[in-house]
Amino acid sequence: MDNLPQDPAMLFSFINMKLRDQYASLDDLCDDMDIDKSLLIDKMAQCGWEYSPEHNKFW
């Protein structure tokens, strides 16, 4: 997670951009970028965002 933006708004934007443009799912993104999925979900939840598999984005 060290290579991801630390600012919550930038992280939100970055992850959603990657999901929209490059990855079909959060699993694909986390596997490819070597990100701990549970840590990412927890960090996003702390800011009030949750992942929607149906829409493939955080909101």
mmJSON file of the N, C-alpha and C atoms, coordinates in Angstrom:
{"data_MODEL":{"atom_site":{
"group_PDB":["ATOM","ATOM","ATOM","ATOM","ATOM","ATOM","ATOM","ATOM","ATOM","ATOM","ATOM","ATOM","ATOM","ATOM","ATOM","ATOM","ATOM","ATOM","ATOM","ATOM","ATOM","ATOM","ATOM","ATOM","ATOM","ATOM","ATOM","ATOM","ATOM","ATOM","ATOM","ATOM","ATOM","ATOM","ATOM","ATOM","ATOM","ATOM","ATOM","ATOM","ATOM","ATOM","ATOM","ATOM","ATOM","ATOM","ATOM","ATOM","ATOM","ATOM","ATOM","ATOM","ATOM","ATOM","ATOM","ATOM","ATOM","ATOM","ATOM","ATOM","ATOM","ATOM","ATOM","ATOM","ATOM","ATOM","ATOM","ATOM","ATOM","ATOM","ATOM","ATOM","ATOM","ATOM","ATOM","ATOM","ATOM","ATOM","ATOM","ATOM","ATOM","ATOM","ATOM","ATOM","ATOM","ATOM","ATOM","ATOM","ATOM","ATOM","ATOM","ATOM","ATOM","ATOM","ATOM","ATOM","ATOM","ATOM","ATOM","ATOM","ATOM","ATOM","ATOM","ATOM","ATOM","ATOM","ATOM","ATOM","ATOM","ATOM","ATOM","ATOM","ATOM","ATOM","ATOM","ATOM","ATOM","ATOM","ATOM","ATOM","ATOM","ATOM","ATOM","ATOM","ATOM","ATOM","ATOM","ATOM","ATOM","ATOM","ATOM","ATOM","ATOM","ATOM","ATOM","ATOM","ATOM","ATOM","ATOM","ATOM","ATOM","ATOM","ATOM","ATOM","ATOM","ATOM","ATOM","ATOM","ATOM","ATOM","ATOM","ATOM","ATOM","ATOM","ATOM","ATOM","ATOM","ATOM","ATOM","ATOM","ATOM","ATOM","ATOM","ATOM","ATOM","ATOM","ATOM","ATOM","ATOM","ATOM","ATOM","ATOM","ATOM","ATOM","ATOM","ATOM","ATOM"],
"id":[1,2,3,4,5,6,7,8,9,10,11,12,13,14,15,16,17,18,19,20,21,22,23,24,25,26,27,28,29,30,31,32,33,34,35,36,37,38,39,40,41,42,43,44,45,46,47,48,49,50,51,52,53,54,55,56,57,58,59,60,61,62,63,64,65,66,67,68,69,70,71,72,73,74,75,76,77,78,79,80,81,82,83,84,85,86,87,88,89,90,91,92,93,94,95,96,97,98,99,100,101,102,103,104,105,106,107,108,109,110,111,112,113,114,115,116,117,118,119,120,121,122,123,124,125,126,127,128,129,130,131,132,133,134,135,136,137,138,139,140,141,142,143,144,145,146,147,148,149,150,151,152,153,154,155,156,157,158,159,160,161,162,163,164,165,166,167,168,169,170,171,172,173,174,175,176,177],
"type_symbol":["N","C","C","N","C","C","N","C","C","N","C","C","N","C","C","N","C","C","N","C","C","N","C","C","N","C","C","N","C","C","N","C","C","N","C","C","N","C","C","N","C","C","N","C","C","N","C","C","N","C","C","N","C","C","N","C","C","N","C","C","N","C","C","N","C","C","N","C","C","N","C","C","N","C","C","N","C","C","N","C","C","N","C","C","N","C","C","N","C","C","N","C","C","N","C","C","N","C","C","N","C","C","N","C","C","N","C","C","N","C","C","N","C","C","N","C","C","N","C","C","N","C","C","N","C","C","N","C","C","N","C","C","N","C","C","N","C","C","N","C","C","N","C","C","N","C","C","N","C","C","N","C","C","N","C","C","N","C","C","N","C","C","N","C","C","N","C","C","N","C","C","N","C","C","N","C","C"],
"label_atom_id":["N","CA","C","N","CA","C","N","CA","C","N","CA","C","N","CA","C","N","CA","C","N","CA","C","N","CA","C","N","CA","C","N","CA","C","N","CA","C","N","CA","C","N","CA","C","N","CA","C","N","CA","C","N","CA","C","N","CA","C","N","CA","C","N","CA","C","N","CA","C","N","CA","C","N","CA","C","N","CA","C","N","CA","C","N","CA","C","N","CA","C","N","CA","C","N","CA","C","N","CA","C","N","CA","C","N","CA","C","N","CA","C","N","CA","C","N","CA","C","N","CA","C","N","CA","C","N","CA","C","N","CA","C","N","CA","C","N","CA","C","N","CA","C","N","CA","C","N","CA","C","N","CA","C","N","CA","C","N","CA","C","N","CA","C","N","CA","C","N","CA","C","N","CA","C","N","CA","C","N","CA","C","N","CA","C","N","CA","C","N","CA","C","N","CA","C","N","CA","C","N","CA","C","N","CA","C"],
"label_alt_id":[null,null,null,null,null,null,null,null,null,null,null,null,null,null,null,null,null,null,null,null,null,null,null,null,null,null,null,null,null,null,null,null,null,null,null,null,null,null,null,null,null,null,null,null,null,null,null,null,null,null,null,null,null,null,null,null,null,null,null,null,null,null,null,null,null,null,null,null,null,null,null,null,null,null,null,null,null,null,null,null,null,null,null,null,null,null,null,null,null,null,null,null,null,null,null,null,null,null,null,null,null,null,null,null,null,null,null,null,null,null,null,null,null,null,null,null,null,null,null,null,null,null,null,null,null,null,null,null,null,null,null,null,null,null,null,null,null,null,null,null,null,null,null,null,null,null,null,null,null,null,null,null,null,null,null,null,null,null,null,null,null,null,null,null,null,null,null,null,null,null,null,null,null,null,null,null,null],
"label_comp_id":["MET","MET","MET","ASP","ASP","ASP","ASN","ASN","ASN","LEU","LEU","LEU","PRO","PRO","PRO","GLN","GLN","GLN","ASP","ASP","ASP","PRO","PRO","PRO","ALA","ALA","ALA","MET","MET","MET","LEU","LEU","LEU","PHE","PHE","PHE","SER","SER","SER","PHE","PHE","PHE","ILE","ILE","ILE","ASN","ASN","ASN","MET","MET","MET","LYS","LYS","LYS","LEU","LEU","LEU","ARG","ARG","ARG","ASP","ASP","ASP","GLN","GLN","GLN","TYR","TYR","TYR","ALA","ALA","ALA","SER","SER","SER","LEU","LEU","LEU","ASP","ASP","ASP","ASP","ASP","ASP","LEU","LEU","LEU","CYS","CYS","CYS","ASP","ASP","ASP","ASP","ASP","ASP","MET","MET","MET","ASP","ASP","ASP","ILE","ILE","ILE","ASP","ASP","ASP","LYS","LYS","LYS","SER","SER","SER","LEU","LEU","LEU","LEU","LEU","LEU","ILE","ILE","ILE","ASP","ASP","ASP","LYS","LYS","LYS","MET","MET","MET","ALA","ALA","ALA","GLN","GLN","GLN","CYS","CYS","CYS","GLY","GLY","GLY","TRP","TRP","TRP","GLU","GLU","GLU","TYR","TYR","TYR","SER","SER","SER","PRO","PRO","PRO","GLU","GLU","GLU","HIS","HIS","HIS","ASN","ASN","ASN","LYS","LYS","LYS","PHE","PHE","PHE","TRP","TRP","TRP"],
"label_asym_id":["A","A","A","A","A","A","A","A","A","A","A","A","A","A","A","A","A","A","A","A","A","A","A","A","A","A","A","A","A","A","A","A","A","A","A","A","A","A","A","A","A","A","A","A","A","A","A","A","A","A","A","A","A","A","A","A","A","A","A","A","A","A","A","A","A","A","A","A","A","A","A","A","A","A","A","A","A","A","A","A","A","A","A","A","A","A","A","A","A","A","A","A","A","A","A","A","A","A","A","A","A","A","A","A","A","A","A","A","A","A","A","A","A","A","A","A","A","A","A","A","A","A","A","A","A","A","A","A","A","A","A","A","A","A","A","A","A","A","A","A","A","A","A","A","A","A","A","A","A","A","A","A","A","A","A","A","A","A","A","A","A","A","A","A","A","A","A","A","A","A","A","A","A","A","A","A","A"],
"label_entity_id":["1","1","1","1","1","1","1","1","1","1","1","1","1","1","1","1","1","1","1","1","1","1","1","1","1","1","1","1","1","1","1","1","1","1","1","1","1","1","1","1","1","1","1","1","1","1","1","1","1","1","1","1","1","1","1","1","1","1","1","1","1","1","1","1","1","1","1","1","1","1","1","1","1","1","1","1","1","1","1","1","1","1","1","1","1","1","1","1","1","1","1","1","1","1","1","1","1","1","1","1","1","1","1","1","1","1","1","1","1","1","1","1","1","1","1","1","1","1","1","1","1","1","1","1","1","1","1","1","1","1","1","1","1","1","1","1","1","1","1","1","1","1","1","1","1","1","1","1","1","1","1","1","1","1","1","1","1","1","1","1","1","1","1","1","1","1","1","1","1","1","1","1","1","1","1","1","1"],
"label_seq_id":[1,1,1,2,2,2,3,3,3,4,4,4,5,5,5,6,6,6,7,7,7,8,8,8,9,9,9,10,10,10,11,11,11,12,12,12,13,13,13,14,14,14,15,15,15,16,16,16,17,17,17,18,18,18,19,19,19,20,20,20,21,21,21,22,22,22,23,23,23,24,24,24,25,25,25,26,26,26,27,27,27,28,28,28,29,29,29,30,30,30,31,31,31,32,32,32,33,33,33,34,34,34,35,35,35,36,36,36,37,37,37,38,38,38,39,39,39,40,40,40,41,41,41,42,42,42,43,43,43,44,44,44,45,45,45,46,46,46,47,47,47,48,48,48,49,49,49,50,50,50,51,51,51,52,52,52,53,53,53,54,54,54,55,55,55,56,56,56,57,57,57,58,58,58,59,59,59],
"pdbx_PDB_ins_code":[null,null,null,null,null,null,null,null,null,null,null,null,null,null,null,null,null,null,null,null,null,null,null,null,null,null,null,null,null,null,null,null,null,null,null,null,null,null,null,null,null,null,null,null,null,null,null,null,null,null,null,null,null,null,null,null,null,null,null,null,null,null,null,null,null,null,null,null,null,null,null,null,null,null,null,null,null,null,null,null,null,null,null,null,null,null,null,null,null,null,null,null,null,null,null,null,null,null,null,null,null,null,null,null,null,null,null,null,null,null,null,null,null,null,null,null,null,null,null,null,null,null,null,null,null,null,null,null,null,null,null,null,null,null,null,null,null,null,null,null,null,null,null,null,null,null,null,null,null,null,null,null,null,null,null,null,null,null,null,null,null,null,null,null,null,null,null,null,null,null,null,null,null,null,null,null,null],
"Cartn_x":[0.819,0.0,0.868,2.157,3.052,3.145,2.88,2.997,1.696,0.686,-0.595,-0.668,-1.501,-1.67,-2.124,-1.59,-1.933,-3.13,-3.351,-4.495,-5.763,-6.766,-7.968,-8.692,-8.836,-9.527,-8.729,-7.413,-6.565,-6.592,-6.598,-6.668,-7.979,-9.08,-10.402,-10.403,-9.911,-9.865,-8.96,-7.799,-6.817,-7.369,-7.919,-8.432,-9.608,-10.532,-11.675,-11.262,-10.261,-9.761,-9.178,-8.375,-7.781,-8.866,-9.872,-10.961,-11.728,-11.961,-12.702,-11.906,-10.619,-9.825,-9.046,-8.715,-7.784,-8.203,-9.095,-9.367,-10.857,-11.186,-12.581,-13.118,-12.218,-12.653,-11.589,-12.004,-11.052,-10.015,-10.425,-9.469,-8.373,-8.756,-7.766,-6.785,-7.307,-6.458,-5.483,-6.0,-5.151,-4.101,-4.486,-3.515,-2.411,-2.787,-1.817,-0.902,-1.466,-0.69,-0.09,-0.271,0.25,-0.209,-1.53,-2.156,-2.946,-2.841,-3.648,-5.087,-5.97,-7.354,-8.061,-7.889,-8.572,-8.084,-6.792,-6.274,-6.837,-6.923,-7.482,-8.953,-9.717,-11.141,-11.308,-10.479,-10.546,-10.199,-9.151,-8.74,-9.842,-10.451,-11.537,-12.759,-13.048,-14.196,-14.022,-12.794,-12.528,-12.929,-12.936,-13.315,-14.786,-15.485,-16.904,-17.239,-16.255,-16.495,-16.498,-17.386,-17.402,-17.376,-16.865,-16.735,-18.038,-18.437,-19.604,-19.11,-19.16,-18.742,-19.603,-20.875,-21.798,-21.377,-20.905,-20.491,-18.976,-18.246,-16.787,-16.179,-16.644,-16.081,-16.402,-15.635,-15.936,-16.886,-17.784,-18.675,-19.114],
"Cartn_y":[-1.192,0.0,1.263,1.093,2.253,2.97,2.251,2.867,3.526,3.559,4.18,5.582,6.443,7.778,7.668,8.503,8.466,9.366,10.388,11.265,10.483,10.44,9.639,9.975,11.239,11.616,11.178,11.308,10.88,9.358,8.65,7.189,6.742,7.345,7.044,7.229,8.357,8.673,7.706,7.444,6.563,5.15,4.596,3.222,3.119,4.057,4.002,4.187,5.007,5.165,3.85,3.204,1.922,0.875,0.831,-0.129,0.153,1.395,1.774,1.462,1.791,1.738,0.45,-0.285,-1.394,-2.729,-2.732,-3.977,-4.283,-5.553,-5.996,-6.204,-6.238,-6.45,-5.954,-5.81,-5.411,-6.512,-7.761,-8.874,-8.76,-8.479,-8.328,-7.199,-6.067,-4.923,-5.289,-5.869,-6.196,-7.241,-8.246,-9.263,-8.652,-7.846,-7.277,-6.251,-5.451,-4.391,-4.824,-6.089,-6.647,-5.82,-5.642,-4.884,-5.863,-5.717,-6.518,-6.004,-6.816,-6.397,-5.991,-6.756,-6.436,-5.114,-4.819,-3.533,-2.373,-2.565,-1.519,-1.281,-2.35,-2.217,-1.521,-1.88,-1.239,0.244,0.57,1.973,2.789,2.241,2.944,3.065,2.047,2.071,3.137,3.364,4.399,5.783,5.935,7.205,7.213,6.105,6.04,5.448,4.844,4.281,2.767,2.153,0.7,0.286,-0.908,-1.424,-2.058,-1.754,-2.365,-3.26,-4.586,-5.488,-5.311,-5.041,-4.868,-3.705,-2.624,-1.435,-1.335,-2.233,-2.258,-0.906,-0.37,0.902,1.074,1.971,2.38,3.56,3.62,4.768,4.921],
"Cartn_z":[0.0,0.0,0.0,0.17,0.211,-1.133,-2.223,-3.543,-3.999,-3.126,-3.438,-2.844,-3.424,-2.828,-1.371,-0.52,0.903,1.233,0.433,0.628,0.27,1.161,0.911,-0.393,-0.722,-1.962,-3.192,-3.129,-4.244,-4.388,-3.261,-3.291,-3.924,-3.509,-4.053,-5.573,-6.024,-7.444,-8.204,-7.662,-8.299,-8.462,-7.383,-7.427,-8.397,-8.339,-9.244,-10.709,-10.964,-12.318,-12.825,-11.994,-12.371,-12.612,-11.745,-11.918,-13.211,-13.499,-14.708,-15.975,-15.966,-17.195,-17.428,-16.346,-16.518,-15.924,-14.947,-14.22,-14.164,-14.375,-14.365,-12.956,-11.966,-10.58,-9.614,-8.367,-7.323,-7.111,-7.243,-7.12,-8.173,-9.415,-10.491,-10.185,-9.741,-9.409,-8.287,-7.225,-6.072,-6.427,-7.207,-7.62,-8.476,-9.447,-10.369,-9.7,-8.808,-8.163,-6.824,-6.471,-5.213,-4.009,-3.924,-2.84,-1.972,-0.678,0.24,0.169,-0.39,-0.628,0.661,1.719,2.975,3.559,3.445,3.92,3.104,1.791,0.943,1.271,1.413,1.747,3.087,4.068,5.394,5.309,4.561,4.432,3.764,2.736,2.054,2.96,3.73,4.647,5.722,6.156,7.156,6.636,5.324,4.697,4.277,4.538,4.226,2.873,2.198,0.875,0.954,0.161,0.074,-1.385,-1.615,-2.977,-3.427,-4.646,-5.279,-6.408,-6.211,-7.296,-8.543,-8.35,-9.478,-10.375,-9.755,-10.501,-10.676,-10.021,-10.051,-9.711,-8.57,-8.093,-6.614,-6.006,-4.628,-4.69,-3.714,-3.575,-2.178],
"occupancy":[1.0,1.0,1.0,1.0,1.0,1.0,1.0,1.0,1.0,1.0,1.0,1.0,1.0,1.0,1.0,1.0,1.0,1.0,1.0,1.0,1.0,1.0,1.0,1.0,1.0,1.0,1.0,1.0,1.0,1.0,1.0,1.0,1.0,1.0,1.0,1.0,1.0,1.0,1.0,1.0,1.0,1.0,1.0,1.0,1.0,1.0,1.0,1.0,1.0,1.0,1.0,1.0,1.0,1.0,1.0,1.0,1.0,1.0,1.0,1.0,1.0,1.0,1.0,1.0,1.0,1.0,1.0,1.0,1.0,1.0,1.0,1.0,1.0,1.0,1.0,1.0,1.0,1.0,1.0,1.0,1.0,1.0,1.0,1.0,1.0,1.0,1.0,1.0,1.0,1.0,1.0,1.0,1.0,1.0,1.0,1.0,1.0,1.0,1.0,1.0,1.0,1.0,1.0,1.0,1.0,1.0,1.0,1.0,1.0,1.0,1.0,1.0,1.0,1.0,1.0,1.0,1.0,1.0,1.0,1.0,1.0,1.0,1.0,1.0,1.0,1.0,1.0,1.0,1.0,1.0,1.0,1.0,1.0,1.0,1.0,1.0,1.0,1.0,1.0,1.0,1.0,1.0,1.0,1.0,1.0,1.0,1.0,1.0,1.0,1.0,1.0,1.0,1.0,1.0,1.0,1.0,1.0,1.0,1.0,1.0,1.0,1.0,1.0,1.0,1.0,1.0,1.0,1.0,1.0,1.0,1.0,1.0,1.0,1.0,1.0,1.0,1.0],
"B_iso_or_equiv":[0.0,0.0,0.0,0.0,0.0,0.0,0.0,0.0,0.0,0.0,0.0,0.0,0.0,0.0,0.0,0.0,0.0,0.0,0.0,0.0,0.0,0.0,0.0,0.0,0.0,0.0,0.0,0.0,0.0,0.0,0.0,0.0,0.0,0.0,0.0,0.0,0.0,0.0,0.0,0.0,0.0,0.0,0.0,0.0,0.0,0.0,0.0,0.0,0.0,0.0,0.0,0.0,0.0,0.0,0.0,0.0,0.0,0.0,0.0,0.0,0.0,0.0,0.0,0.0,0.0,0.0,0.0,0.0,0.0,0.0,0.0,0.0,0.0,0.0,0.0,0.0,0.0,0.0,0.0,0.0,0.0,0.0,0.0,0.0,0.0,0.0,0.0,0.0,0.0,0.0,0.0,0.0,0.0,0.0,0.0,0.0,0.0,0.0,0.0,0.0,0.0,0.0,0.0,0.0,0.0,0.0,0.0,0.0,0.0,0.0,0.0,0.0,0.0,0.0,0.0,0.0,0.0,0.0,0.0,0.0,0.0,0.0,0.0,0.0,0.0,0.0,0.0,0.0,0.0,0.0,0.0,0.0,0.0,0.0,0.0,0.0,0.0,0.0,0.0,0.0,0.0,0.0,0.0,0.0,0.0,0.0,0.0,0.0,0.0,0.0,0.0,0.0,0.0,0.0,0.0,0.0,0.0,0.0,0.0,0.0,0.0,0.0,0.0,0.0,0.0,0.0,0.0,0.0,0.0,0.0,0.0,0.0,0.0,0.0,0.0,0.0,0.0],
"pdbx_formal_charge":[null,null,null,null,null,null,null,null,null,null,null,null,null,null,null,null,null,null,null,null,null,null,null,null,null,null,null,null,null,null,null,null,null,null,null,null,null,null,null,null,null,null,null,null,null,null,null,null,null,null,null,null,null,null,null,null,null,null,null,null,null,null,null,null,null,null,null,null,null,null,null,null,null,null,null,null,null,null,null,null,null,null,null,null,null,null,null,null,null,null,null,null,null,null,null,null,null,null,null,null,null,null,null,null,null,null,null,null,null,null,null,null,null,null,null,null,null,null,null,null,null,null,null,null,null,null,null,null,null,null,null,null,null,null,null,null,null,null,null,null,null,null,null,null,null,null,null,null,null,null,null,null,null,null,null,null,null,null,null,null,null,null,null,null,null,null,null,null,null,null,null,null,null,null,null,null,null],
"auth_seq_id":[1,1,1,2,2,2,3,3,3,4,4,4,5,5,5,6,6,6,7,7,7,8,8,8,9,9,9,10,10,10,11,11,11,12,12,12,13,13,13,14,14,14,15,15,15,16,16,16,17,17,17,18,18,18,19,19,19,20,20,20,21,21,21,22,22,22,23,23,23,24,24,24,25,25,25,26,26,26,27,27,27,28,28,28,29,29,29,30,30,30,31,31,31,32,32,32,33,33,33,34,34,34,35,35,35,36,36,36,37,37,37,38,38,38,39,39,39,40,40,40,41,41,41,42,42,42,43,43,43,44,44,44,45,45,45,46,46,46,47,47,47,48,48,48,49,49,49,50,50,50,51,51,51,52,52,52,53,53,53,54,54,54,55,55,55,56,56,56,57,57,57,58,58,58,59,59,59],
"auth_comp_id":["MET","MET","MET","ASP","ASP","ASP","ASN","ASN","ASN","LEU","LEU","LEU","PRO","PRO","PRO","GLN","GLN","GLN","ASP","ASP","ASP","PRO","PRO","PRO","ALA","ALA","ALA","MET","MET","MET","LEU","LEU","LEU","PHE","PHE","PHE","SER","SER","SER","PHE","PHE","PHE","ILE","ILE","ILE","ASN","ASN","ASN","MET","MET","MET","LYS","LYS","LYS","LEU","LEU","LEU","ARG","ARG","ARG","ASP","ASP","ASP","GLN","GLN","GLN","TYR","TYR","TYR","ALA","ALA","ALA","SER","SER","SER","LEU","LEU","LEU","ASP","ASP","ASP","ASP","ASP","ASP","LEU","LEU","LEU","CYS","CYS","CYS","ASP","ASP","ASP","ASP","ASP","ASP","MET","MET","MET","ASP","ASP","ASP","ILE","ILE","ILE","ASP","ASP","ASP","LYS","LYS","LYS","SER","SER","SER","LEU","LEU","LEU","LEU","LEU","LEU","ILE","ILE","ILE","ASP","ASP","ASP","LYS","LYS","LYS","MET","MET","MET","ALA","ALA","ALA","GLN","GLN","GLN","CYS","CYS","CYS","GLY","GLY","GLY","TRP","TRP","TRP","GLU","GLU","GLU","TYR","TYR","TYR","SER","SER","SER","PRO","PRO","PRO","GLU","GLU","GLU","HIS","HIS","HIS","ASN","ASN","ASN","LYS","LYS","LYS","PHE","PHE","PHE","TRP","TRP","TRP"],
"auth_asym_id":["A","A","A","A","A","A","A","A","A","A","A","A","A","A","A","A","A","A","A","A","A","A","A","A","A","A","A","A","A","A","A","A","A","A","A","A","A","A","A","A","A","A","A","A","A","A","A","A","A","A","A","A","A","A","A","A","A","A","A","A","A","A","A","A","A","A","A","A","A","A","A","A","A","A","A","A","A","A","A","A","A","A","A","A","A","A","A","A","A","A","A","A","A","A","A","A","A","A","A","A","A","A","A","A","A","A","A","A","A","A","A","A","A","A","A","A","A","A","A","A","A","A","A","A","A","A","A","A","A","A","A","A","A","A","A","A","A","A","A","A","A","A","A","A","A","A","A","A","A","A","A","A","A","A","A","A","A","A","A","A","A","A","A","A","A","A","A","A","A","A","A","A","A","A","A","A","A"],
"auth_atom_id":["N","CA","C","N","CA","C","N","CA","C","N","CA","C","N","CA","C","N","CA","C","N","CA","C","N","CA","C","N","CA","C","N","CA","C","N","CA","C","N","CA","C","N","CA","C","N","CA","C","N","CA","C","N","CA","C","N","CA","C","N","CA","C","N","CA","C","N","CA","C","N","CA","C","N","CA","C","N","CA","C","N","CA","C","N","CA","C","N","CA","C","N","CA","C","N","CA","C","N","CA","C","N","CA","C","N","CA","C","N","CA","C","N","CA","C","N","CA","C","N","CA","C","N","CA","C","N","CA","C","N","CA","C","N","CA","C","N","CA","C","N","CA","C","N","CA","C","N","CA","C","N","CA","C","N","CA","C","N","CA","C","N","CA","C","N","CA","C","N","CA","C","N","CA","C","N","CA","C","N","CA","C","N","CA","C","N","CA","C","N","CA","C","N","CA","C","N","CA","C","N","CA","C","N","CA","C"],
"pdbx_PDB_model_num":[1,1,1,1,1,1,1,1,1,1,1,1,1,1,1,1,1,1,1,1,1,1,1,1,1,1,1,1,1,1,1,1,1,1,1,1,1,1,1,1,1,1,1,1,1,1,1,1,1,1,1,1,1,1,1,1,1,1,1,1,1,1,1,1,1,1,1,1,1,1,1,1,1,1,1,1,1,1,1,1,1,1,1,1,1,1,1,1,1,1,1,1,1,1,1,1,1,1,1,1,1,1,1,1,1,1,1,1,1,1,1,1,1,1,1,1,1,1,1,1,1,1,1,1,1,1,1,1,1,1,1,1,1,1,1,1,1,1,1,1,1,1,1,1,1,1,1,1,1,1,1,1,1,1,1,1,1,1,1,1,1,1,1,1,1,1,1,1,1,1,1,1,1,1,1,1,1]
}}}
